[in-house]
Every structure is written in C-alpha cells, then in structure tokens.
C-alpha cells in the first residue's frame, strides 16, 4: 500500500505541476473578453458550435483535471474508507484546485475567470473518480485478502510462508 501511496503522491505532484504550467502561461492577445460569472453560459455557447467542436471544447474542460479523480485517492491511500467519503473528499479537493487555478489565472495576462471551466473541471474529477476508484479499491481489497500474512519481525526463515518445510 505504501508503494501505491508514494506513486500517487509523486504522480499528483507531477500532474499538478504540468497543469499549472499549461494553464498559467501568459497569452498575449490584443483583446480579452470579460470574465464569465454566469453558470452554463460558455457551455451553452459551446453547444451551439458544430458537434465536433462542441465535443472538443466540453471534453477539454472535463478532461483537464480528471486525472485528479483517481490520483488524489491514490495519494491518500485510504483503502478501508467509505466510498462516499472518498468521493466527497476527492470532488471537494478537485473543486478547490480548479478554483485556485481559475483565481490565479486572473493575474496572468490574457487569462480570465470562467465559472463554466470550474463546473466542467469538477465534473471531470467526479466522473474519473466514479469510473476508476471503486473498481481499483475492489481489486486492491481482494488482493489484500488473498495475500499471505507478512511474517512477524525477526521471525526465522523456517517460519516464513516461503520457508515452510525448507531445510
């Protein structure tokens, strides 16, 4: 379990660094629209585009922070916690990361706050969590139940499961 947690922490830190670099680069443009503070305005505008473009815009918003949906529980390493509690913690953390990014973007030239990006990013975290984490937890719990118990510290080799009956 420690390996899973360590890998989760490392991958989460790397992904957040990459996402921060991607989202917080300045965009030098001559004109920037006003921030979108009305929920679903940008989403409605995207849905008026041709289907391929609409899907690309919406999937980009859903997919941007989606890996956090399974990286955060992996980094937390709480295998025995409630599925609902894990989901709520993960979605809340995804919301806070998205909110932090959106507010930080307001200080970067050419970037602006969009409440719809916040909605789509959080929904992406929730969907990724629901698609990956329950199955992964079932697999890890099953693997833990079928694994032989670890030998007690300082036990001689003849008492360990691999050394039983060995001369």
N, C-alpha and C positions, 0 to 999 in steps of 0.2 A: 504494500500500500504506500510505503514511503517513496518508492520509485514513481508511482503514478502521481503522487502529490508534487514531487520535485519536478517532474516533467511538466505538470500542469502550471506550476509557478513560472518556470522558465519560458514555456510557450506563451503564457498570458502576457508576461513582460515583453517578450519579443513582438507579439501581435499588437499590443498597445503602443509600443514604440513606432512600429511601422504605420499604424493607423494615424497616430499623431503627426508623423512626418507627412503622410499623404494629405491629411485634412487641413493642416495648419500652415501650408506653404502659401505665400502671397500670390494673388492673381492680379496682375496689373491690367486693368481694363479702364476704358475711358468713362464708362457709366455703370453704376451698380444700382439695381432696383432696391426698393425699400424692403426691410425685413418682413417676413410673413409671420404674423402673430395670430392669424385666424386658422383654426384647425381644419384640415382637409381641403384648403384652397389649392395648394400645389398639387395634391393628389387628384383633385377634380380636373385641373388643367392637364395633368399628365394623361388622364383617361380620355381626354379629347384628342390626343395625338393618334397617329396610326397605331394599330395594335402592337407592332414590333417595337416601336419607340416607347410606347406606354409601358410595355412589359420590361424593357431595358431600364427605364427610369425607376420603376417601382421595385424591381428585383435588386437594383443597385442600392436602394435605400434599405431594403430588407436584409441584404447580404453583408452590408458594411460591418456591422458589429455582431453578426450572427455567430461567429466562432466563439464569442464570449459565452454563449448559451451552454456550451459544453466545457470550455476551458476553465471558467470560474468554478463550477462544481468539482472539476478535476483537481484544481489547485486547492480547494477547500478540503478535499479528502475525507468527507464525512459519509462513509458508506452506509452507516446504520441510521442516518437521519431520515425524517419523514420526507416523502416525495413532494408533498405540498409545500413544506417549509423550504426545501431546496429550490423549488420553482419560484417561490415568492422572493427568496434571497437573491437568486440569480437575476430575475427580472428587475428587481429594485436596483441591484448593482449596475445592470445594463442601462437602466434609465439614468442613473447618476453619471455614468461615464458619458453617455450621449449628451446629457445636459451640460456637463463640463466642457465637452468638445464644442457644442453649439455656442456657449457663452465665450469660450476662448476665441472662437472664430471671429467674433465681433471686433477683436483687437487686431486682426490681420487684414491688410489691405485687400480689397476685392472679395472678402468673405462676408456673409451675413447670417443672421439667425433665421432659422426656418422651423417652425413648430411641427410641420409635417415630417421633416427629417427626424425629429425626436420621436414621433409616433412610429415611423417605419423602422428606425433602428431598434427601438424597444420591442416592437412586434417581431423583428428578426431574431433577437435574442430569445424571446419566448418560444418561437417556433423551433429554433435549433435545439433548445433545451428539451422540448417535448418530443422531438424526433430522435434524439440521441441518448439522453441521460437515463431514462427509465430502462431501456434495453441494456445499456452498459452496466448499470447497477445490478440488474438481474444476473448478468454474466459474471460480474465480479463476486457477488454473493454466492453464486453456485460454485464458482471456482474455489472460494474460501472454504466452503463446507466440505468439498471433496479432497482438499489438500490435506496431507498428513500433518499432525500437530508438530510444531517445532520441538526439537529436543531441549530438555532443560539445560540451563547454562552449566557448563562444567561436566556434563554427562560423558561417560566413557564411550568410545566409538562402538562398543558391542551393544549398547542400549539404544543407539540411534536407529531409525527405521531402515536406513541403508546398510547398517552394520549388523543387523539381527542375524544370528547364526554364523557370522563370519568368524574365522579362527583368529 
